Structure formats: C-alpha cells, structure tokens
Amino acid sequence: MVKATNSDLEPRLLLLIVILLKRATEDSPLYFRLKNAVKTQANTIAVLCDLDQAEMLLQAAKDFCPDAVPQIEKAIRLAQFPG
C-alpha cells in the first residue's frame, strides 16, 4: 500500500492520480489500483497495490509529482522490509 500523508502533498497526489487515469487504458495494470485509491484519514491517500505497481507509480510520480516520491519510496521500503 502506498500512502501520502503530507497535507500539502495531498492535492498534488490526487492530481497525479487523475493525470495517470487519463493516460492509462482500462487494461493497464495500475489503472484499477489508481481508480480505487482512497482517502483513509485526514491527509492520507492510500493506493493498494503490489510492489511492481508501486514502482510504476513511483516512476510516474518522478515525472508528474516529484513531491510524492519520498512518500512512495518509503512505502515501498516498508513493504519490502516490514517491521
């Protein structure tokens, strides 16, 4: 799961998701995950995905929303090395 928890980042991450959804086809591996991203609590957006999909999201963030990169990288590290 990829989460963004910075209140300044939230609108940009939402914009990233909208941009990616417009560019992706419905059969894209990440499309369903982005379509179902949820705001789980104040200033937190979660994208439930596997590590490959998180890497795709990370690459897109580098192009469209660089501020999201550290949070996505942290989520990937936590998924790879929990606890």
CNS distance restraints for C-alpha pairs under 8 A (distance, minus, plus):
assign (resid   1 and name CA) (resid  46 and name CA) 6.31 0.50 0.50
assign (resid   1 and name CA) (resid  47 and name CA) 5.55 0.50 0.50
assign (resid   1 and name CA) (resid  48 and name CA) 4.37 0.50 0.50
assign (resid   1 and name CA) (resid  49 and name CA) 5.53 0.50 0.50
assign (resid   1 and name CA) (resid  50 and name CA) 7.28 0.50 0.50
assign (resid   1 and name CA) (resid  54 and name CA) 7.89 0.50 0.50
assign (resid   1 and name CA) (resid  75 and name CA) 6.83 0.50 0.50
assign (resid   1 and name CA) (resid  79 and name CA) 7.60 0.50 0.50
assign (resid   2 and name CA) (resid  45 and name CA) 7.88 0.50 0.50
assign (resid   2 and name CA) (resid  46 and name CA) 5.44 0.50 0.50
assign (resid   2 and name CA) (resid  47 and name CA) 5.13 0.50 0.50
assign (resid   2 and name CA) (resid  48 and name CA) 6.49 0.50 0.50
assign (resid   2 and name CA) (resid  49 and name CA) 7.36 0.50 0.50
assign (resid   2 and name CA) (resid  54 and name CA) 6.94 0.50 0.50
assign (resid   2 and name CA) (resid  71 and name CA) 7.73 0.50 0.50
assign (resid   2 and name CA) (resid  72 and name CA) 5.83 0.50 0.50
assign (resid   2 and name CA) (resid  75 and name CA) 5.27 0.50 0.50
assign (resid   2 and name CA) (resid  76 and name CA) 7.26 0.50 0.50
assign (resid   3 and name CA) (resid  44 and name CA) 6.22 0.50 0.50
assign (resid   3 and name CA) (resid  45 and name CA) 5.33 0.50 0.50
assign (resid   3 and name CA) (resid  46 and name CA) 4.48 0.50 0.50
assign (resid   3 and name CA) (resid  47 and name CA) 6.59 0.50 0.50
assign (resid   3 and name CA) (resid  71 and name CA) 6.84 0.50 0.50
assign (resid   3 and name CA) (resid  72 and name CA) 6.91 0.50 0.50
assign (resid   3 and name CA) (resid  75 and name CA) 6.71 0.50 0.50
assign (resid   4 and name CA) (resid   9 and name CA) 7.12 0.50 0.50
assign (resid   4 and name CA) (resid  10 and name CA) 6.73 0.50 0.50
assign (resid   4 and name CA) (resid  13 and name CA) 7.61 0.50 0.50
assign (resid   4 and name CA) (resid  43 and name CA) 7.45 0.50 0.50
assign (resid   4 and name CA) (resid  44 and name CA) 5.30 0.50 0.50
assign (resid   4 and name CA) (resid  45 and name CA) 5.37 0.50 0.50
assign (resid   4 and name CA) (resid  46 and name CA) 6.92 0.50 0.50
assign (resid   4 and name CA) (resid  68 and name CA) 7.05 0.50 0.50
assign (resid   4 and name CA) (resid  71 and name CA) 5.81 0.50 0.50
assign (resid   4 and name CA) (resid  72 and name CA) 7.32 0.50 0.50
assign (resid   5 and name CA) (resid   9 and name CA) 7.44 0.50 0.50
assign (resid   5 and name CA) (resid  10 and name CA) 7.23 0.50 0.50
assign (resid   5 and name CA) (resid  43 and name CA) 5.32 0.50 0.50
assign (resid   5 and name CA) (resid  44 and name CA) 4.51 0.50 0.50
assign (resid   5 and name CA) (resid  45 and name CA) 6.99 0.50 0.50
assign (resid   5 and name CA) (resid  71 and name CA) 7.79 0.50 0.50
assign (resid   6 and name CA) (resid  10 and name CA) 6.32 0.50 0.50
assign (resid   6 and name CA) (resid  43 and name CA) 6.13 0.50 0.50
assign (resid   6 and name CA) (resid  44 and name CA) 7.32 0.50 0.50
assign (resid   7 and name CA) (resid  11 and name CA) 7.87 0.50 0.50
assign (resid   7 and name CA) (resid  43 and name CA) 4.96 0.50 0.50
assign (resid   7 and name CA) (resid  44 and name CA) 7.85 0.50 0.50
assign (resid   8 and name CA) (resid  12 and name CA) 7.75 0.50 0.50
assign (resid   9 and name CA) (resid  13 and name CA) 6.09 0.50 0.50
assign (resid   9 and name CA) (resid  67 and name CA) 6.69 0.50 0.50
assign (resid   9 and name CA) (resid  68 and name CA) 6.69 0.50 0.50
assign (resid  10 and name CA) (resid  14 and name CA) 6.14 0.50 0.50
assign (resid  10 and name CA) (resid  43 and name CA) 6.23 0.50 0.50
assign (resid  10 and name CA) (resid  44 and name CA) 7.16 0.50 0.50
assign (resid  10 and name CA) (resid  45 and name CA) 7.12 0.50 0.50
assign (resid  11 and name CA) (resid  15 and name CA) 6.13 0.50 0.50
assign (resid  12 and name CA) (resid  16 and name CA) 6.10 0.50 0.50
assign (resid  12 and name CA) (resid  65 and name CA) 6.53 0.50 0.50
assign (resid  12 and name CA) (resid  68 and name CA) 7.96 0.50 0.50
assign (resid  13 and name CA) (resid  17 and name CA) 6.24 0.50 0.50
assign (resid  13 and name CA) (resid  65 and name CA) 6.79 0.50 0.50
assign (resid  13 and name CA) (resid  68 and name CA) 6.60 0.50 0.50
assign (resid  14 and name CA) (resid  18 and name CA) 6.28 0.50 0.50
assign (resid  15 and name CA) (resid  19 and name CA) 6.08 0.50 0.50
assign (resid  16 and name CA) (resid  20 and name CA) 6.07 0.50 0.50
assign (resid  16 and name CA) (resid  61 and name CA) 7.04 0.50 0.50
assign (resid  16 and name CA) (resid  64 and name CA) 6.32 0.50 0.50
assign (resid  16 and name CA) (resid  65 and name CA) 6.27 0.50 0.50
assign (resid  17 and name CA) (resid  21 and name CA) 6.04 0.50 0.50
assign (resid  17 and name CA) (resid  34 and name CA) 6.14 0.50 0.50
assign (resid  17 and name CA) (resid  35 and name CA) 7.99 0.50 0.50
assign (resid  18 and name CA) (resid  22 and name CA) 6.26 0.50 0.50
assign (resid  19 and name CA) (resid  23 and name CA) 6.39 0.50 0.50
assign (resid  20 and name CA) (resid  24 and name CA) 5.87 0.50 0.50
assign (resid  20 and name CA) (resid  31 and name CA) 7.93 0.50 0.50
assign (resid  20 and name CA) (resid  34 and name CA) 7.97 0.50 0.50
assign (resid  20 and name CA) (resid  60 and name CA) 7.77 0.50 0.50
assign (resid  21 and name CA) (resid  25 and name CA) 7.64 0.50 0.50
assign (resid  21 and name CA) (resid  31 and name CA) 6.26 0.50 0.50
assign (resid  21 and name CA) (resid  34 and name CA) 6.96 0.50 0.50
assign (resid  21 and name CA) (resid  35 and name CA) 7.16 0.50 0.50
assign (resid  24 and name CA) (resid  28 and name CA) 6.10 0.50 0.50
assign (resid  24 and name CA) (resid  31 and name CA) 6.23 0.50 0.50
assign (resid  25 and name CA) (resid  31 and name CA) 6.92 0.50 0.50
assign (resid  26 and name CA) (resid  31 and name CA) 5.88 0.50 0.50
assign (resid  26 and name CA) (resid  32 and name CA) 7.30 0.50 0.50
assign (resid  27 and name CA) (resid  31 and name CA) 7.02 0.50 0.50
assign (resid  28 and name CA) (resid  32 and name CA) 7.67 0.50 0.50
assign (resid  29 and name CA) (resid  33 and name CA) 7.83 0.50 0.50
assign (resid  29 and name CA) (resid  53 and name CA) 7.10 0.50 0.50
assign (resid  30 and name CA) (resid  34 and name CA) 6.18 0.50 0.50
assign (resid  30 and name CA) (resid  49 and name CA) 7.91 0.50 0.50
assign (resid  30 and name CA) (resid  53 and name CA) 5.82 0.50 0.50
assign (resid  30 and name CA) (resid  56 and name CA) 7.60 0.50 0.50
assign (resid  30 and name CA) (resid  57 and name CA) 7.81 0.50 0.50
assign (resid  31 and name CA) (resid  35 and name CA) 6.02 0.50 0.50
assign (resid  32 and name CA) (resid  36 and name CA) 6.24 0.50 0.50
assign (resid  33 and name CA) (resid  37 and name CA) 6.28 0.50 0.50
assign (resid  33 and name CA) (resid  47 and name CA) 6.22 0.50 0.50
assign (resid  33 and name CA) (resid  48 and name CA) 6.20 0.50 0.50
assign (resid  33 and name CA) (resid  49 and name CA) 6.17 0.50 0.50
assign (resid  34 and name CA) (resid  47 and name CA) 6.39 0.50 0.50
assign (resid  36 and name CA) (resid  47 and name CA) 7.18 0.50 0.50
assign (resid  36 and name CA) (resid  48 and name CA) 7.96 0.50 0.50
assign (resid  37 and name CA) (resid  45 and name CA) 6.83 0.50 0.50
assign (resid  37 and name CA) (resid  46 and name CA) 5.63 0.50 0.50
assign (resid  37 and name CA) (resid  47 and name CA) 4.59 0.50 0.50
assign (resid  37 and name CA) (resid  48 and name CA) 6.94 0.50 0.50
assign (resid  38 and name CA) (resid  45 and name CA) 5.56 0.50 0.50
assign (resid  38 and name CA) (resid  46 and name CA) 5.34 0.50 0.50
assign (resid  38 and name CA) (resid  47 and name CA) 6.69 0.50 0.50
assign (resid  39 and name CA) (resid  43 and name CA) 7.45 0.50 0.50
assign (resid  39 and name CA) (resid  44 and name CA) 5.59 0.50 0.50
assign (resid  39 and name CA) (resid  45 and name CA) 4.32 0.50 0.50
assign (resid  39 and name CA) (resid  46 and name CA) 6.22 0.50 0.50
assign (resid  40 and name CA) (resid  44 and name CA) 5.76 0.50 0.50
assign (resid  40 and name CA) (resid  45 and name CA) 6.03 0.50 0.50
assign (resid  40 and name CA) (resid  46 and name CA) 6.57 0.50 0.50
assign (resid  41 and name CA) (resid  45 and name CA) 7.66 0.50 0.50
assign (resid  49 and name CA) (resid  53 and name CA) 5.78 0.50 0.50
assign (resid  49 and name CA) (resid  54 and name CA) 6.23 0.50 0.50
assign (resid  50 and name CA) (resid  54 and name CA) 6.18 0.50 0.50
assign (resid  51 and name CA) (resid  55 and name CA) 6.13 0.50 0.50
assign (resid  51 and name CA) (resid  76 and name CA) 6.70 0.50 0.50
assign (resid  51 and name CA) (resid  79 and name CA) 7.56 0.50 0.50
assign (resid  52 and name CA) (resid  56 and name CA) 6.42 0.50 0.50
assign (resid  53 and name CA) (resid  57 and name CA) 6.22 0.50 0.50
assign (resid  54 and name CA) (resid  58 and name CA) 6.04 0.50 0.50
assign (resid  54 and name CA) (resid  72 and name CA) 7.41 0.50 0.50
assign (resid  54 and name CA) (resid  76 and name CA) 6.88 0.50 0.50
assign (resid  55 and name CA) (resid  59 and name CA) 6.24 0.50 0.50
assign (resid  55 and name CA) (resid  76 and name CA) 7.83 0.50 0.50
assign (resid  56 and name CA) (resid  60 and name CA) 6.30 0.50 0.50
assign (resid  57 and name CA) (resid  61 and name CA) 6.06 0.50 0.50
assign (resid  57 and name CA) (resid  72 and name CA) 7.94 0.50 0.50
assign (resid  58 and name CA) (resid  62 and name CA) 6.28 0.50 0.50
assign (resid  58 and name CA) (resid  69 and name CA) 6.19 0.50 0.50
assign (resid  58 and name CA) (resid  72 and name CA) 6.16 0.50 0.50
assign (resid  58 and name CA) (resid  73 and name CA) 7.17 0.50 0.50
assign (resid  59 and name CA) (resid  63 and name CA) 6.81 0.50 0.50
assign (resid  60 and name CA) (resid  64 and name CA) 6.07 0.50 0.50
assign (resid  60 and name CA) (resid  65 and name CA) 7.60 0.50 0.50
assign (resid  61 and name CA) (resid  65 and name CA) 4.52 0.50 0.50
assign (resid  61 and name CA) (resid  66 and name CA) 5.54 0.50 0.50
assign (resid  61 and name CA) (resid  67 and name CA) 7.88 0.50 0.50
assign (resid  61 and name CA) (resid  68 and name CA) 6.24 0.50 0.50
assign (resid  61 and name CA) (resid  69 and name CA) 6.01 0.50 0.50
assign (resid  62 and name CA) (resid  66 and name CA) 4.80 0.50 0.50
assign (resid  62 and name CA) (resid  68 and name CA) 7.96 0.50 0.50
assign (resid  62 and name CA) (resid  69 and name CA) 6.28 0.50 0.50
assign (resid  65 and name CA) (resid  69 and name CA) 7.32 0.50 0.50
assign (resid  68 and name CA) (resid  72 and name CA) 6.26 0.50 0.50
assign (resid  69 and name CA) (resid  73 and name CA) 5.99 0.50 0.50
assign (resid  70 and name CA) (resid  74 and name CA) 6.07 0.50 0.50
assign (resid  71 and name CA) (resid  75 and name CA) 6.22 0.50 0.50
assign (resid  72 and name CA) (resid  76 and name CA) 6.22 0.50 0.50
assign (resid  73 and name CA) (resid  77 and name CA) 6.21 0.50 0.50
assign (resid  74 and name CA) (resid  78 and name CA) 6.16 0.50 0.50
assign (resid  75 and name CA) (resid  79 and name CA) 6.15 0.50 0.50
assign (resid  76 and name CA) (resid  80 and name CA) 6.17 0.50 0.50
assign (resid  77 and name CA) (resid  81 and name CA) 5.96 0.50 0.50
assign (resid  77 and name CA) (resid  82 and name CA) 7.89 0.50 0.50
assign (resid  78 and name CA) (resid  82 and name CA) 5.03 0.50 0.50
assign (resid  78 and name CA) (resid  83 and name CA) 7.59 0.50 0.50
